[in-house]
Structures are given as structure tokens and as C-alpha cells.
Amino acid sequence: MPLTDLHRHLDGNIRPSTIWQLAQEFSIPLQQQNLEELIQATQVQFKTTDLLAFLQQMELGVSVLASEQACYRVAYENVEDAKRAGLTYVELRFSPVFMAQAHNLPIEQVVDAVVAGCKAGSKKFGVPVNLIGILSRSYGEATCYQELWALLRAKDDIVALDLAGDEKGFPAIRFKQHFKLARDAGWNITVHAGEADGPHSIWQAIDELGATRIGHSVAARKDPHLMDFMAKNDISIECCLTSNFQTGAFTDIAHHPIKTFIERGIVVTLNTDDPGVSGIEIADEYRLAREVVGLSAKQLAQIQLNGVEVAFAGDSVKWELLSQSR
């Protein structure tokens, strides 16, 4: 069976060993005295208070990205990690502004480095990779325009645009024009919604931004009409069980709405979100879904096929993934 990860943040999966080595290389002081302490600091040990607290866990990783080559290395290692995890296809998403901020790197150079690193990693490790650009809504509309222009410079190497960050403080409606430009460029749209806000946030992502995939979407469980609309109109959900627990989006994993979404006919995929921060891999998500949520082998197999169906990939890539499983 093909194994995909469609909601995987490249900048949320920086190896602790790489953080440590880059800190030494660029003489960046760390509070941690050794690698073991650094692992404790970069990975969520149980859960955080909310989404914004979870996002702060990512900042230590990007604090050592002091050069274009460092960004290239992180991108390359993400593909190697995908290979080690047994993924047969992966979509890596990243925010160039977030990666650039600590050392004021030119965001265009960050985009170029990530693209080059992923291409080299895909060639080396034989894992098909597609990139999703992120607009970090927490920085506001003006900065997101700068981020969008930098991403559009590499539009042929990016398949989709995402909106992430402070969902409550910066609602999707504020970025309507950004996403119109993205759709005009031929990109697919996926949006973080219904993670830290209610069903209205998901409606905005669909109606105002044109999303065909929703990241997390746990709040959709509160709106039966929304769930029916998503099922009827092929709006899929990128579920991330561990992340939902750690961010406080949904802490009762045994009763996670993923089962409700499946029963409603919504196409669902399983994903890691930020595997480096969460200290997990894709196998852990499937184990949770099987052993805690109680999904059947048949449901899990369908989820694996769903990953191919809703991937932002061409028909030839999807056919190759499916043919390998036969």
C-alpha cells in the first residue's frame, strides 16, 4: 500500500543533532548544555496549553538557520527522514519568512534553498516530493504579501499554498486576495482551519480562499451541514492526531472526530504535522488510529489510498504510487 504524509511541516522537523551542529558552526549560543537537553527542549514532552504555545516549540529549530546552506540542509534531511519513515510520497510545507526571521535571511534565498534541497533529496532517496508554501498569518497581511511574492518566484516548483499560524487572531478573510493570486498562478489550496477556531473558520477557508483540503478541521464536528458539504464537494481533511492532542485542539484522542468524518463520507488522510516537534513518525499516527481511536484495518487501508487520491500530484505520479502497491 502507498504511504503518504500530506501535512508535514519541513520547518517543524529539524533534527536536534542538526540544530546542535548548526549552533556550533555559527557560534549561536544555546541554553542547553548537550544534545539530550536539546531534545527535551525541542520536542513536546506531553502537551502544550494551546496552538500558539505549540508553535513556540518550533522557534529553537529555526533559530540556527543562519545561512542559505543551512536551509538547504534541513530540506534535504527532511526527505531523508521521509525515506526512513517508509513514506512513498510526501508533501513538505514551509514558511520562508519563519525560516528567515532569526538571521534576516533574504526570503527568496530561503525558498531557493528549500527547493534545491528537496530536489536533491528526492533524487538521492527516491521519494517523490512536492512542496507547499505557507503564508504565516501571524505576521499580518503585508508580510504575507512579501512571502507570497517570494514563493511565486518558484511557482513551478511549488504545488499549493497554505495559511498557518494564529487562526483566531488572523482570520482567513484577511488573506482573500493573497489566495486569489495563488489560484491564478495555478496552485492548489490547503488551509489550517478548525484547529484553534470554530466551524466558521473552515467555511472561510473554503468559501473565501478556495481550499480543497483543510488542515486539522476538528471543529467541523460541530457543524453537520459543514461536514455534509465537505463530503459532497470533495473537501478533504488532513488529520493529525498527535498534534491535535499536543496543541489542545482535541485532547480526547479516543473520541477524535476522525471516525465521525469517515462515517459522514469525508475523505480523510493521516499525517504527522510537525514530527520533529512532536517526536513521532507516520507509523505512530497509524498506531494511534488503530489502537486508541479504534479504526478498522479496512478504514486504515482506505486512508492510505485517500492519501494518493487527494495528493497535489499529477496523474502519472498517482498511477505510479498505486501500481507499486499491486
C-alpha positions as MATLAB code, in Angstrom:
seq = 'MPLTDLHRHLDGNIRPSTIWQLAQEFSIPLQQQNLEELIQATQVQFKTTDLLAFLQQMELGVSVLASEQACYRVAYENVEDAKRAGLTYVELRFSPVFMAQAHNLPIEQVVDAVVAGCKAGSKKFGVPVNLIGILSRSYGEATCYQELWALLRAKDDIVALDLAGDEKGFPAIRFKQHFKLARDAGWNITVHAGEADGPHSIWQAIDELGATRIGHSVAARKDPHLMDFMAKNDISIECCLTSNFQTGAFTDIAHHPIKTFIERGIVVTLNTDDPGVSGIEIADEYRLAREVVGLSAKQLAQIQLNGVEVAFAGDSVKWELLSQSR';
ca = [
       0.000    0.000    0.000;
       1.236    3.530   -0.714;
       2.105    5.529    2.397;
       1.831    9.301    2.204;
       2.214   12.284    4.512;
       0.427   15.324    3.084;
       0.544   17.612    6.123;
       4.178   17.704    7.206;
       5.961   20.937    8.125;
       9.536   20.987    6.927;
      10.400   23.715    9.439;
       8.743   21.658   12.182;
      11.028   18.715   11.517;
      14.579   19.908   12.135;
      16.739   17.205   13.707;
      18.060   18.039   17.191;
      21.501   16.871   16.053;
      21.343   19.343   13.175;
      20.259   22.165   15.490;
      23.208   21.365   17.739;
      25.711   21.213   14.869;
      24.464   24.416   13.214;
      24.626   26.236   16.545;
      28.281   25.223   16.841;
      29.010   26.129   13.225;
      27.550   29.631   13.508;
      28.562   30.249   17.151;
      24.941   30.589   18.220;
      24.584   30.252   21.997;
      22.093   27.699   23.282;
      20.758   27.396   26.805;
      21.014   23.617   26.571;
      24.339   22.082   27.581;
      24.179   18.920   25.473;
      22.161   17.109   22.829;
      19.997   15.308   25.370;
      18.882   18.608   26.899;
      18.271   19.998   23.420;
      15.966   17.096   22.533;
      13.965   17.811   25.686;
      13.696   21.483   24.696;
      12.698   20.972   21.064;
      10.157   18.179   21.496;
       6.794   18.494   23.230;
       7.016   16.172   26.229;
       3.290   15.811   26.867;
       1.121   18.618   25.548;
       1.097   22.401   25.388;
      -1.515   24.869   26.579;
      -2.684   25.884   23.108;
      -1.701   26.226   19.456;
       0.480   29.312   19.967;
       2.449   27.579   22.725;
       2.971   24.612   20.408;
       4.228   26.898   17.637;
       6.810   28.370   20.007;
       8.400   24.918   20.219;
       9.441   25.322   16.582;
      11.403   28.518   17.150;
      14.521   26.893   18.573;
      14.949   24.908   15.378;
      14.748   27.876   13.029;
      16.968   29.982   15.334;
      20.067   28.271   13.905;
      19.196   28.771   10.220;
      21.902   31.353    9.677;
      22.620   30.697    6.001;
      21.077   29.537    2.774;
      23.114   26.325    3.055;
      21.585   25.610    6.468;
      18.107   25.845    4.942;
      19.216   23.545    2.113;
      20.492   21.015    4.650;
      17.246   20.987    6.609;
      15.218   20.480    3.430;
      17.494   17.664    2.243;
      17.362   15.913    5.618;
      13.568   16.141    5.638;
      13.461   13.996    2.517;
      15.887   11.527    4.071;
      13.640   11.373    7.136;
      10.647   10.692    4.888;
      12.537    7.795    3.316;
      13.447    6.379    6.725;
       9.798    6.612    7.769;
       8.795    4.430    4.829;
       6.882    7.145    3.007;
       6.312    6.548   -0.688;
       5.184   10.158   -1.303;
       5.453   13.287    0.811;
       4.303   16.890    0.659;
       6.537   19.207    2.666;
       5.257   22.643    3.604;
       7.300   25.581    4.826;
       7.107   29.258    5.683;
      10.102   31.122    4.229;
       9.506   34.137    6.496;
       9.509   31.922    9.580;
      12.720   30.226    8.468;
      14.386   33.539    7.582;
      13.441   35.627   10.592;
      16.135   34.754   13.140;
      19.027   35.871   10.935;
      17.251   38.183    8.488;
      17.941   35.932    5.529;
      16.518   37.051    2.169;
      13.289   35.081    1.922;
      13.832   34.489   -1.791;
      17.090   32.711   -0.955;
      15.315   30.586    1.634;
      12.771   29.491   -0.976;
      15.538   28.671   -3.462;
      17.457   26.682   -0.841;
      14.410   24.648    0.198;
      13.511   23.866   -3.402;
      17.079   22.801   -4.202;
      17.417   20.728   -1.019;
      14.173   18.863   -1.637;
      15.058   18.183   -5.265;
      18.465   16.800   -4.295;
      16.938   14.714   -1.507;
      14.234   13.328   -3.758;
      16.816   12.319   -6.360;
      19.098   10.748   -3.759;
      16.486    8.860   -1.735;
      13.910    8.090   -4.419;
      10.942    9.644   -2.617;
       8.583   11.800   -4.719;
       8.310   15.200   -3.006;
       6.036   18.157   -3.627;
       6.343   21.490   -1.856;
       3.588   23.598   -0.305;
       4.307   27.230    0.505;
       2.933   28.670    3.733;
       1.774   32.191    4.448;
       2.308   32.785    8.171;
      -0.825   34.743    9.010;
       0.590   35.799   12.396;
       2.889   38.302   10.643;
      -0.036   40.154    9.050;
      -1.175   40.834    5.510;
       1.757   42.990    4.367;
       4.424   40.469    5.341;
       2.346   37.679    3.837;
       2.387   39.541    0.519;
       6.197   39.569    0.681;
       6.146   35.878    1.489;
       3.770   35.203   -1.397;
       5.941   37.068   -3.927;
       8.998   35.089   -2.821;
       7.103   31.828   -3.237;
       5.675   32.839   -6.609;
       9.221   33.282   -7.934;
       9.437   29.485   -7.689;
       5.833   28.803   -8.621;
       6.686   25.899  -10.923;
       8.422   24.117   -8.038;
       5.529   24.579   -5.599;
       2.150   22.872   -5.928;
      -0.016   24.626   -3.338;
      -0.413   27.461   -0.863;
      -1.311   27.108    2.802;
      -2.288   29.534    5.564;
      -0.929   28.748    9.037;
      -0.300   30.455   12.351;
      -2.644   32.316   14.692;
      -6.004   31.198   13.346;
      -8.137   33.163   15.810;
      -6.174   36.399   15.674;
      -5.811   36.487   11.896;
      -8.943   35.043   10.228;
      -8.785   33.731    6.690;
     -10.918   36.526    5.230;
      -7.985   38.912    5.665;
      -5.972   36.906    3.136;
      -8.585   36.538    0.412;
      -6.575   38.494   -2.183;
      -3.388   36.575   -1.420;
      -5.100   33.301   -2.220;
      -6.762   34.649   -5.348;
      -3.277   35.362   -6.661;
      -2.231   31.842   -5.692;
      -5.167   30.268   -7.520;
      -4.476   32.476  -10.543;
      -0.943   31.046  -10.530;
      -2.420   27.553  -10.799;
      -1.743   26.441   -7.245;
      -3.901   24.153   -5.145;
      -5.119   25.465   -1.788;
      -4.951   23.872    1.658;
      -5.643   25.863    4.817;
      -5.181   25.343    8.553;
      -8.715   25.797    9.875;
     -10.927   24.488   12.644;
      -7.859   23.803   14.772;
      -7.912   26.815   17.117;
     -11.230   28.325   15.998;
     -14.752   27.189   15.153;
     -16.559   25.899   12.048;
     -16.867   29.435   10.640;
     -13.091   29.387   10.137;
     -13.417   26.303    7.940;
     -16.245   27.898    5.957;
     -13.999   30.921    5.341;
     -11.150   28.717    4.161;
     -13.463   27.059    1.648;
     -15.620   29.993    0.541;
     -13.092   32.833    0.645;
      -9.759   31.132   -0.039;
     -10.851   28.227   -2.238;
      -9.435   25.429   -0.081;
      -9.953   21.875   -1.308;
      -8.122   20.411    1.681;
      -8.389   21.508    5.312;
      -5.634   21.010    7.843;
      -6.921   19.584   11.157;
     -10.583   20.696   10.819;
     -11.546   19.188   14.198;
     -14.178   21.929   14.694;
     -16.118   20.623   11.686;
     -17.645   18.056   14.043;
     -19.803   20.867   15.488;
     -21.495   21.651   12.156;
     -23.336   18.749   10.461;
     -24.127   20.923    7.438;
     -20.430   21.686    7.015;
     -19.484   18.007    7.191;
     -22.100   17.126    4.599;
     -20.901   19.969    2.379;
     -17.295   18.777    2.624;
     -18.281   15.218    1.744;
     -20.421   16.299   -1.211;
     -17.851   18.749   -2.593;
     -14.702   16.663   -2.125;
     -13.154   18.861    0.563;
     -10.784   16.511    2.350;
      -9.363   16.684    5.870;
      -5.692   16.341    6.787;
      -5.937   14.711   10.238;
      -3.020   14.919   12.681;
      -3.946   13.041   15.854;
      -0.833   13.597   17.978;
      -0.642   17.263   17.069;
      -4.318   17.783   17.944;
      -3.637   16.387   21.412;
      -0.471   18.403   21.943;
      -1.975   21.713   20.818;
      -5.140   21.178   22.844;
      -7.280   21.206   19.689;
      -8.780   17.862   20.735;
      -7.332   16.082   23.736;
      -9.652   13.061   23.945;
      -7.973   11.117   21.150;
     -10.104    8.018   21.758;
     -13.121   10.063   20.650;
     -11.369   12.089   17.954;
     -13.836   13.153   15.226;
     -11.819   11.364   12.532;
     -14.254    8.451   12.889;
     -17.224   10.795   12.513;
     -15.667   12.366    9.444;
     -15.205    8.950    7.839;
     -18.790    7.934    8.640;
     -20.016   11.196    7.077;
     -18.240   10.315    3.838;
     -15.450   12.887    4.082;
     -12.130   11.879    2.544;
      -9.605   11.759    5.398;
      -5.826   11.371    5.451;
      -3.433   10.739    8.351;
      -0.392   12.961    8.752;
       2.347   13.917   11.226;
       2.147   17.763   11.154;
       5.480   18.532   12.896;
       7.175   15.186   13.504;
      10.338   16.744   14.927;
       8.439   18.811   17.477;
       6.005   16.021   18.352;
       8.689   13.328   18.493;
       6.713   10.981   16.236;
       6.596    9.484   12.768;
       3.783    8.427   10.462;
       3.706    4.896   11.921;
       2.804    6.414   15.300;
      -0.234    8.125   13.794;
      -1.498    4.878   12.285;
      -0.884    3.104   15.590;
      -2.931    5.742   17.427;
      -5.707    5.499   14.863;
      -5.811    1.707   15.225;
      -5.209    1.170   18.926;
      -6.753    4.294   20.525;
      -9.340    5.617   18.080;
     -10.300    2.100   17.026;
     -10.276    2.438   13.255;
     -10.518   -0.870   11.420;
      -7.904   -2.312    9.076;
     -10.271   -1.562    6.197;
     -10.636    2.084    7.244;
      -6.882    2.489    7.622;
      -6.273    0.951    4.219;
      -8.757    3.406    2.719;
      -6.955    6.279    4.445;
      -3.737    5.187    2.758;
      -5.468    5.212   -0.628;
      -7.020    8.595    0.213;
      -3.513    9.992    0.555;
      -2.903    9.240   -3.101;
      -6.348   10.402   -4.213;
      -6.117   13.895   -2.723;
      -2.371   14.439   -3.112;
      -1.391   17.572   -5.007;
       0.358   15.423   -7.588;
      -0.097   14.683  -11.249;
      -1.927   11.625  -12.519;
       1.328    9.953  -13.556;
       2.705   10.170  -10.006;
      -0.541    8.830   -8.542;
      -0.638    5.979  -11.028;
       2.943    5.046  -10.188;
       2.174    5.037   -6.452;
      -0.881    2.831   -6.942;
       0.832    0.483   -9.355;
       3.664   -0.138   -6.883;
       1.132   -1.398   -4.346;
      -0.372   -4.042   -6.600;
];
